[in-house]
Amino acid sequence: MSEFILEIEGLSTHYHDGKQILKAVDGVSLTLERGEILGVVGESGCGKSTLALSILNLVPYPGFIESGSIRFEGRDLLKMSKSELRDLRGRDIAMIFQDAVAGLNPILPVGDQIAEMMTAHGDVNKYDARRSALTLLGNMGLADAERLAGRYPFQLSGGMAQRVMIAIAMALRPAILIADEPTSALDMTVQAQILEELRRLRNNGVSIMLITHDLGVIAQMADRVAVMYAGRIAEEGDTETLFHRPRHPYTWALLDSLPRINQEIRRLRQVQGRPPDMTKLPAQCAFVPRCTKATNACRQLDSPPLEEIEPGHFVACYNPVYQPDPSDDEEDDDS
């Protein structure tokens, strides 16, 4: 059995409006290992959410998956029939959508929505489904599950709605959970509770793709990180390596913009310039107009391929930032 539960290869998802083509996801290749948390980060509009929707073949019109393959346990999801995909969604791969309240049905009590997931995909009667829904709500740390199950989404706080979404996603115990900005618009206390719930799920064997723009969340949660820019993967590696030795100028700029409490007071930095127009991407590296390390090769050659520069560390850059490994200095001192 492969160590990868999900394998994405050469995925391209575009939006067509009749005149222009927006390349939201452009040749992305990624893997998700069994029992790991893969963080996907990048600025708004870089293609993170479209990548998530592509995995479940839920890209809204006028979006289309142009090419590539998405294999779940060896089966190509893009070659499945609509009925096969309906059976797979929720049962094998579940998703927490970005806006929890908007993702819930406004005219159904939340308990019925959780129970409906179980009756629609499994051989479960309504009574047992209702009991399981109450158990799931209790497992999410929500008090008085019986009363909460009768509430409608507009009667819930953001944190409560997000935990209900997780309960729905986990109703059928899927192997993969895709979490798209699960902590956005939540206060720090509720955010910590949601992240702790995701850790618990991972410890129970669930593989998680965590999509966010919050690098602090990624540092706490992810085993590996993929940095997206303009629909492509700019850098990928294990979390410790990427945070301590970023090689792509974009990753370096993102990390340099984070506030730090262990350094002297300085003006907050930001990534210079603006994200590119996704309908007018150049053949060259899309980060060139904002890059402080761009060379003639960057301006003249096609967009750089994602290449492995050290074991498990991949970068798409012709002139990567050099970050020495601290262990090299320790070895020199020992000698």
Contacts in CASP RR format, 6 or more apart in sequence:
PFRMAT RR
TARGET T0000
AUTHOR 0000-0000-0000
METHOD contacts of the structure
MODEL  1
MSEFILEIEGLSTHYHDGKQILKAVDGVSLTLERGEILGVVGESGCGKST
LALSILNLVPYPGFIESGSIRFEGRDLLKMSKSELRDLRGRDIAMIFQDA
VAGLNPILPVGDQIAEMMTAHGDVNKYDARRSALTLLGNMGLADAERLAG
RYPFQLSGGMAQRVMIAIAMALRPAILIADEPTSALDMTVQAQILEELRR
LRNNGVSIMLITHDLGVIAQMADRVAVMYAGRIAEEGDTETLFHRPRHPY
TWALLDSLPRINQEIRRLRQVQGRPPDMTKLPAQCAFVPRCTKATNACRQ
LDSPPLEEIEPGHFVACYNPVYQPDPSDDEEDDDS
2 73 0 8 1.000
2 74 0 8 1.000
3 33 0 8 1.000
3 34 0 8 1.000
4 31 0 8 1.000
4 32 0 8 1.000
4 33 0 8 1.000
4 34 0 8 1.000
5 32 0 8 1.000
5 33 0 8 1.000
5 34 0 8 1.000
5 35 0 8 1.000
5 72 0 8 1.000
5 73 0 8 1.000
5 175 0 8 1.000
5 176 0 8 1.000
5 207 0 8 1.000
6 30 0 8 1.000
6 31 0 8 1.000
6 32 0 8 1.000
6 55 0 8 1.000
6 70 0 8 1.000
6 71 0 8 1.000
6 72 0 8 1.000
6 93 0 8 1.000
6 176 0 8 1.000
6 207 0 8 1.000
6 209 0 8 1.000
7 30 0 8 1.000
7 31 0 8 1.000
7 32 0 8 1.000
7 69 0 8 1.000
7 70 0 8 1.000
7 71 0 8 1.000
7 74 0 8 1.000
8 28 0 8 1.000
8 29 0 8 1.000
8 30 0 8 1.000
8 31 0 8 1.000
8 51 0 8 1.000
8 55 0 8 1.000
8 68 0 8 1.000
8 69 0 8 1.000
8 70 0 8 1.000
8 71 0 8 1.000
9 29 0 8 1.000
9 68 0 8 1.000
9 69 0 8 1.000
9 70 0 8 1.000
9 71 0 8 1.000
10 27 0 8 1.000
10 28 0 8 1.000
10 29 0 8 1.000
10 67 0 8 1.000
10 68 0 8 1.000
10 69 0 8 1.000
11 25 0 8 1.000
11 27 0 8 1.000
11 28 0 8 1.000
11 29 0 8 1.000
11 51 0 8 1.000
11 54 0 8 1.000
11 65 0 8 1.000
11 67 0 8 1.000
11 68 0 8 1.000
11 69 0 8 1.000
11 70 0 8 1.000
12 23 0 8 1.000
12 25 0 8 1.000
12 26 0 8 1.000
12 27 0 8 1.000
12 28 0 8 1.000
12 65 0 8 1.000
12 66 0 8 1.000
12 67 0 8 1.000
12 68 0 8 1.000
13 24 0 8 1.000
13 25 0 8 1.000
13 50 0 8 1.000
13 51 0 8 1.000
13 53 0 8 1.000
13 54 0 8 1.000
13 59 0 8 1.000
13 63 0 8 1.000
13 64 0 8 1.000
13 65 0 8 1.000
13 66 0 8 1.000
14 21 0 8 1.000
14 22 0 8 1.000
14 23 0 8 1.000
14 24 0 8 1.000
14 25 0 8 1.000
14 63 0 8 1.000
14 64 0 8 1.000
14 66 0 8 1.000
15 21 0 8 1.000
15 22 0 8 1.000
15 24 0 8 1.000
15 62 0 8 1.000
15 63 0 8 1.000
15 64 0 8 1.000
16 22 0 8 1.000
16 62 0 8 1.000
16 63 0 8 1.000
16 64 0 8 1.000
17 62 0 8 1.000
18 62 0 8 1.000
20 279 0 8 1.000
21 279 0 8 1.000
22 278 0 8 1.000
22 279 0 8 1.000
23 231 0 8 1.000
23 278 0 8 1.000
23 281 0 8 1.000
24 45 0 8 1.000
24 47 0 8 1.000
24 50 0 8 1.000
24 63 0 8 1.000
24 231 0 8 1.000
24 278 0 8 1.000
25 47 0 8 1.000
25 50 0 8 1.000
25 51 0 8 1.000
25 54 0 8 1.000
25 231 0 8 1.000
26 230 0 8 1.000
26 231 0 8 1.000
26 232 0 8 1.000
26 281 0 8 1.000
27 67 0 8 1.000
27 68 0 8 1.000
27 231 0 8 1.000
27 232 0 8 1.000
28 51 0 8 1.000
28 228 0 8 1.000
28 231 0 8 1.000
28 232 0 8 1.000
28 233 0 8 1.000
29 233 0 8 1.000
29 306 0 8 1.000
30 38 0 8 1.000
30 40 0 8 1.000
30 51 0 8 1.000
30 226 0 8 1.000
30 233 0 8 1.000
30 236 0 8 1.000
32 38 0 8 1.000
32 176 0 8 1.000
32 207 0 8 1.000
32 209 0 8 1.000
33 207 0 8 1.000
33 223 0 8 1.000
33 224 0 8 1.000
34 205 0 8 1.000
34 207 0 8 1.000
35 202 0 8 1.000
35 205 0 8 1.000
35 206 0 8 1.000
35 207 0 8 1.000
35 208 0 8 1.000
36 202 0 8 1.000
36 207 0 8 1.000
36 208 0 8 1.000
36 223 0 8 1.000
36 224 0 8 1.000
37 198 0 8 1.000
37 202 0 8 1.000
37 207 0 8 1.000
37 208 0 8 1.000
37 209 0 8 1.000
37 210 0 8 1.000
37 221 0 8 1.000
37 222 0 8 1.000
37 223 0 8 1.000
37 224 0 8 1.000
38 207 0 8 1.000
38 208 0 8 1.000
38 209 0 8 1.000
38 210 0 8 1.000
38 222 0 8 1.000
38 223 0 8 1.000
38 224 0 8 1.000
38 225 0 8 1.000
38 226 0 8 1.000
39 209 0 8 1.000
39 210 0 8 1.000
39 211 0 8 1.000
39 212 0 8 1.000
39 218 0 8 1.000
39 221 0 8 1.000
39 222 0 8 1.000
39 224 0 8 1.000
39 225 0 8 1.000
39 226 0 8 1.000
40 48 0 8 1.000
40 51 0 8 1.000
40 209 0 8 1.000
40 210 0 8 1.000
40 211 0 8 1.000
40 212 0 8 1.000
40 225 0 8 1.000
40 226 0 8 1.000
40 228 0 8 1.000
41 48 0 8 1.000
41 211 0 8 1.000
41 212 0 8 1.000
41 213 0 8 1.000
41 214 0 8 1.000
41 215 0 8 1.000
41 218 0 8 1.000
41 225 0 8 1.000
41 226 0 8 1.000
41 227 0 8 1.000
41 228 0 8 1.000
41 254 0 8 1.000
42 48 0 8 1.000
42 213 0 8 1.000
42 227 0 8 1.000
42 228 0 8 1.000
42 229 0 8 1.000
42 254 0 8 1.000
43 213 0 8 1.000
43 229 0 8 1.000
43 271 0 8 1.000
43 275 0 8 1.000
44 213 0 8 1.000
44 275 0 8 1.000
45 275 0 8 1.000
45 278 0 8 1.000
46 228 0 8 1.000
46 229 0 8 1.000
46 230 0 8 1.000
46 231 0 8 1.000
46 275 0 8 1.000
47 228 0 8 1.000
47 231 0 8 1.000
48 180 0 8 1.000
48 211 0 8 1.000
48 213 0 8 1.000
48 228 0 8 1.000
49 98 0 8 1.000
49 180 0 8 1.000
49 181 0 8 1.000
49 211 0 8 1.000
50 59 0 8 1.000
51 211 0 8 1.000
51 228 0 8 1.000
52 95 0 8 1.000
52 178 0 8 1.000
52 180 0 8 1.000
52 209 0 8 1.000
52 211 0 8 1.000
53 59 0 8 1.000
53 60 0 8 1.000
54 65 0 8 1.000
54 70 0 8 1.000
55 70 0 8 1.000
55 77 0 8 1.000
55 93 0 8 1.000
55 178 0 8 1.000
55 209 0 8 1.000
56 77 0 8 1.000
56 85 0 8 1.000
56 89 0 8 1.000
56 93 0 8 1.000
56 95 0 8 1.000
56 178 0 8 1.000
57 65 0 8 1.000
57 77 0 8 1.000
57 78 0 8 1.000
57 80 0 8 1.000
57 85 0 8 1.000
58 89 0 8 1.000
59 65 0 8 1.000
65 78 0 8 1.000
68 78 0 8 1.000
69 76 0 8 1.000
69 78 0 8 1.000
70 76 0 8 1.000
70 77 0 8 1.000
70 78 0 8 1.000
71 77 0 8 1.000
72 88 0 8 1.000
72 92 0 8 1.000
72 93 0 8 1.000
72 176 0 8 1.000
73 175 0 8 1.000
77 85 0 8 1.000
77 88 0 8 1.000
80 88 0 8 1.000
87 121 0 8 1.000
89 95 0 8 1.000
90 117 0 8 1.000
90 121 0 8 1.000
90 169 0 8 1.000
90 171 0 8 1.000
90 172 0 8 1.000
90 174 0 8 1.000
91 121 0 8 1.000
91 122 0 8 1.000
91 172 0 8 1.000
91 174 0 8 1.000
92 174 0 8 1.000
92 175 0 8 1.000
92 176 0 8 1.000
93 174 0 8 1.000
93 175 0 8 1.000
93 176 0 8 1.000
93 177 0 8 1.000
93 178 0 8 1.000
94 168 0 8 1.000
94 169 0 8 1.000
94 170 0 8 1.000
94 172 0 8 1.000
94 174 0 8 1.000
94 176 0 8 1.000
94 177 0 8 1.000
94 178 0 8 1.000
95 169 0 8 1.000
95 177 0 8 1.000
95 178 0 8 1.000
95 179 0 8 1.000
95 180 0 8 1.000
96 162 0 8 1.000
96 165 0 8 1.000
96 166 0 8 1.000
96 169 0 8 1.000
96 177 0 8 1.000
96 178 0 8 1.000
96 179 0 8 1.000
96 180 0 8 1.000
96 182 0 8 1.000
97 103 0 8 1.000
97 165 0 8 1.000
97 180 0 8 1.000
98 180 0 8 1.000
98 181 0 8 1.000
98 184 0 8 1.000
100 158 0 8 1.000
100 159 0 8 1.000
100 161 0 8 1.000
100 162 0 8 1.000
100 164 0 8 1.000
100 165 0 8 1.000
101 153 0 8 1.000
101 154 0 8 1.000
101 156 0 8 1.000
101 158 0 8 1.000
101 161 0 8 1.000
103 153 0 8 1.000
103 165 0 8 1.000
104 110 0 8 1.000
104 113 0 8 1.000
104 153 0 8 1.000
104 161 0 8 1.000
104 164 0 8 1.000
104 165 0 8 1.000
105 113 0 8 1.000
105 153 0 8 1.000
106 152 0 8 1.000
106 153 0 8 1.000
106 154 0 8 1.000
107 152 0 8 1.000
108 116 0 8 1.000
108 152 0 8 1.000
109 149 0 8 1.000
109 150 0 8 1.000
109 151 0 8 1.000
109 152 0 8 1.000
110 137 0 8 1.000
110 148 0 8 1.000
110 149 0 8 1.000
110 150 0 8 1.000
110 151 0 8 1.000
110 152 0 8 1.000
110 153 0 8 1.000
110 156 0 8 1.000
110 164 0 8 1.000
111 130 0 8 1.000
111 133 0 8 1.000
111 134 0 8 1.000
111 137 0 8 1.000
111 148 0 8 1.000
111 149 0 8 1.000
111 150 0 8 1.000
112 133 0 8 1.000
112 149 0 8 1.000
112 150 0 8 1.000
113 164 0 8 1.000
113 168 0 8 1.000
114 129 0 8 1.000
114 132 0 8 1.000
114 133 0 8 1.000
114 136 0 8 1.000
114 137 0 8 1.000
114 149 0 8 1.000
114 164 0 8 1.000
114 167 0 8 1.000
114 168 0 8 1.000
114 171 0 8 1.000
115 126 0 8 1.000
115 129 0 8 1.000
115 130 0 8 1.000
115 132 0 8 1.000
115 133 0 8 1.000
116 129 0 8 1.000
117 168 0 8 1.000
117 171 0 8 1.000
117 172 0 8 1.000
118 124 0 8 1.000
118 128 0 8 1.000
118 129 0 8 1.000
118 132 0 8 1.000
118 133 0 8 1.000
118 171 0 8 1.000
118 172 0 8 1.000
119 125 0 8 1.000
119 126 0 8 1.000
119 129 0 8 1.000
121 172 0 8 1.000
122 172 0 8 1.000
124 132 0 8 1.000
130 149 0 8 1.000
132 171 0 8 1.000
133 149 0 8 1.000
133 167 0 8 1.000
133 171 0 8 1.000
134 145 0 8 1.000
134 146 0 8 1.000
134 149 0 8 1.000
135 145 0 8 1.000
136 167 0 8 1.000
136 170 0 8 1.000
136 171 0 8 1.000
137 145 0 8 1.000
137 148 0 8 1.000
137 149 0 8 1.000
137 163 0 8 1.000
137 164 0 8 1.000
137 167 0 8 1.000
138 145 0 8 1.000
139 167 0 8 1.000
140 163 0 8 1.000
140 164 0 8 1.000
140 166 0 8 1.000
140 167 0 8 1.000
140 197 0 8 1.000
141 163 0 8 1.000
141 193 0 8 1.000
142 148 0 8 1.000
142 160 0 8 1.000
142 163 0 8 1.000
142 164 0 8 1.000
148 160 0 8 1.000
153 161 0 8 1.000
153 164 0 8 1.000
156 164 0 8 1.000
157 190 0 8 1.000
158 185 0 8 1.000
158 186 0 8 1.000
158 190 0 8 1.000
159 186 0 8 1.000
159 190 0 8 1.000
159 193 0 8 1.000
159 194 0 8 1.000
162 182 0 8 1.000
162 183 0 8 1.000
162 186 0 8 1.000
162 190 0 8 1.000
162 194 0 8 1.000
163 193 0 8 1.000
163 194 0 8 1.000
163 197 0 8 1.000
166 182 0 8 1.000
166 194 0 8 1.000
166 197 0 8 1.000
166 198 0 8 1.000
166 201 0 8 1.000
169 177 0 8 1.000
170 177 0 8 1.000
170 201 0 8 1.000
170 206 0 8 1.000
174 206 0 8 1.000
175 206 0 8 1.000
175 207 0 8 1.000
176 206 0 8 1.000
176 207 0 8 1.000
176 208 0 8 1.000
176 209 0 8 1.000
177 198 0 8 1.000
177 201 0 8 1.000
177 206 0 8 1.000
177 207 0 8 1.000
177 208 0 8 1.000
177 209 0 8 1.000
178 208 0 8 1.000
178 209 0 8 1.000
178 211 0 8 1.000
179 198 0 8 1.000
179 208 0 8 1.000
179 209 0 8 1.000
179 210 0 8 1.000
179 211 0 8 1.000
180 211 0 8 1.000
181 211 0 8 1.000
181 212 0 8 1.000
181 213 0 8 1.000
182 194 0 8 1.000
182 198 0 8 1.000
182 210 0 8 1.000
182 212 0 8 1.000
183 190 0 8 1.000
183 191 0 8 1.000
183 194 0 8 1.000
183 195 0 8 1.000
183 212 0 8 1.000
183 214 0 8 1.000
183 217 0 8 1.000
184 212 0 8 1.000
186 194 0 8 1.000
191 217 0 8 1.000
195 217 0 8 1.000
195 220 0 8 1.000
195 221 0 8 1.000
198 208 0 8 1.000
198 210 0 8 1.000
198 221 0 8 1.000
199 221 0 8 1.000
201 208 0 8 1.000
202 208 0 8 1.000
210 217 0 8 1.000
210 218 0 8 1.000
210 221 0 8 1.000
210 222 0 8 1.000
212 218 0 8 1.000
215 254 0 8 1.000
215 255 0 8 1.000
215 258 0 8 1.000
216 258 0 8 1.000
218 225 0 8 1.000
218 239 0 8 1.000
219 239 0 8 1.000
219 243 0 8 1.000
222 239 0 8 1.000
223 238 0 8 1.000
223 239 0 8 1.000
224 236 0 8 1.000
224 237 0 8 1.000
224 238 0 8 1.000
224 239 0 8 1.000
225 235 0 8 1.000
225 236 0 8 1.000
225 237 0 8 1.000
225 238 0 8 1.000
225 239 0 8 1.000
225 242 0 8 1.000
225 243 0 8 1.000
226 233 0 8 1.000
226 235 0 8 1.000
226 236 0 8 1.000
226 237 0 8 1.000
227 233 0 8 1.000
227 234 0 8 1.000
227 235 0 8 1.000
227 236 0 8 1.000
227 242 0 8 1.000
227 248 0 8 1.000
227 250 0 8 1.000
227 251 0 8 1.000
227 254 0 8 1.000
228 234 0 8 1.000
229 250 0 8 1.000
229 286 0 8 1.000
229 287 0 8 1.000
230 275 0 8 1.000
230 276 0 8 1.000
230 278 0 8 1.000
230 281 0 8 1.000
230 286 0 8 1.000
230 287 0 8 1.000
231 278 0 8 1.000
232 286 0 8 1.000
232 303 0 8 1.000
232 306 0 8 1.000
232 316 0 8 1.000
233 306 0 8 1.000
233 314 0 8 1.000
233 316 0 8 1.000
234 248 0 8 1.000
234 250 0 8 1.000
234 251 0 8 1.000
234 287 0 8 1.000
234 315 0 8 1.000
234 316 0 8 1.000
234 317 0 8 1.000
235 242 0 8 1.000
235 246 0 8 1.000
235 247 0 8 1.000
235 248 0 8 1.000
235 250 0 8 1.000
235 251 0 8 1.000
235 313 0 8 1.000
235 314 0 8 1.000
235 315 0 8 1.000
235 316 0 8 1.000
235 317 0 8 1.000
236 242 0 8 1.000
236 306 0 8 1.000
236 312 0 8 1.000
236 313 0 8 1.000
236 314 0 8 1.000
237 312 0 8 1.000
237 313 0 8 1.000
237 314 0 8 1.000
238 312 0 8 1.000
238 313 0 8 1.000
241 310 0 8 1.000
241 312 0 8 1.000
241 313 0 8 1.000
242 251 0 8 1.000
242 313 0 8 1.000
243 255 0 8 1.000
244 323 0 8 1.000
244 326 0 8 1.000
245 313 0 8 1.000
245 323 0 8 1.000
245 324 0 8 1.000
245 325 0 8 1.000
246 252 0 8 1.000
246 254 0 8 1.000
246 255 0 8 1.000
246 321 0 8 1.000
246 323 0 8 1.000
247 309 0 8 1.000
247 313 0 8 1.000
247 315 0 8 1.000
247 317 0 8 1.000
247 320 0 8 1.000
247 321 0 8 1.000
247 322 0 8 1.000
247 323 0 8 1.000
248 315 0 8 1.000
248 316 0 8 1.000
248 317 0 8 1.000
248 320 0 8 1.000
248 321 0 8 1.000
249 287 0 8 1.000
249 291 0 8 1.000
249 292 0 8 1.000
249 293 0 8 1.000
249 317 0 8 1.000
249 319 0 8 1.000
249 320 0 8 1.000
249 321 0 8 1.000
250 271 0 8 1.000
250 287 0 8 1.000
250 290 0 8 1.000
250 291 0 8 1.000
252 321 0 8 1.000
253 269 0 8 1.000
253 271 0 8 1.000
253 272 0 8 1.000
253 290 0 8 1.000
254 271 0 8 1.000
256 269 0 8 1.000
257 268 0 8 1.000
257 269 0 8 1.000
257 270 0 8 1.000
257 271 0 8 1.000
259 268 0 8 1.000
271 290 0 8 1.000
272 290 0 8 1.000
272 292 0 8 1.000
273 289 0 8 1.000
273 290 0 8 1.000
274 290 0 8 1.000
276 282 0 8 1.000
276 286 0 8 1.000
276 289 0 8 1.000
282 288 0 8 1.000
282 303 0 8 1.000
283 302 0 8 1.000
283 303 0 8 1.000
284 298 0 8 1.000
284 299 0 8 1.000
284 300 0 8 1.000
284 301 0 8 1.000
284 302 0 8 1.000
284 303 0 8 1.000
285 291 0 8 1.000
285 294 0 8 1.000
285 298 0 8 1.000
285 303 0 8 1.000
285 304 0 8 1.000
285 316 0 8 1.000
285 317 0 8 1.000
285 318 0 8 1.000
286 303 0 8 1.000
288 294 0 8 1.000
288 298 0 8 1.000
288 299 0 8 1.000
291 298 0 8 1.000
293 319 0 8 1.000
293 321 0 8 1.000
294 319 0 8 1.000
295 318 0 8 1.000
295 319 0 8 1.000
297 318 0 8 1.000
297 319 0 8 1.000
298 304 0 8 1.000
298 318 0 8 1.000
298 319 0 8 1.000
301 318 0 8 1.000
303 316 0 8 1.000
304 316 0 8 1.000
304 317 0 8 1.000
304 318 0 8 1.000
305 316 0 8 1.000
306 314 0 8 1.000
306 315 0 8 1.000
306 316 0 8 1.000
307 314 0 8 1.000
307 315 0 8 1.000
307 316 0 8 1.000
308 314 0 8 1.000
309 315 0 8 1.000
309 320 0 8 1.000
END
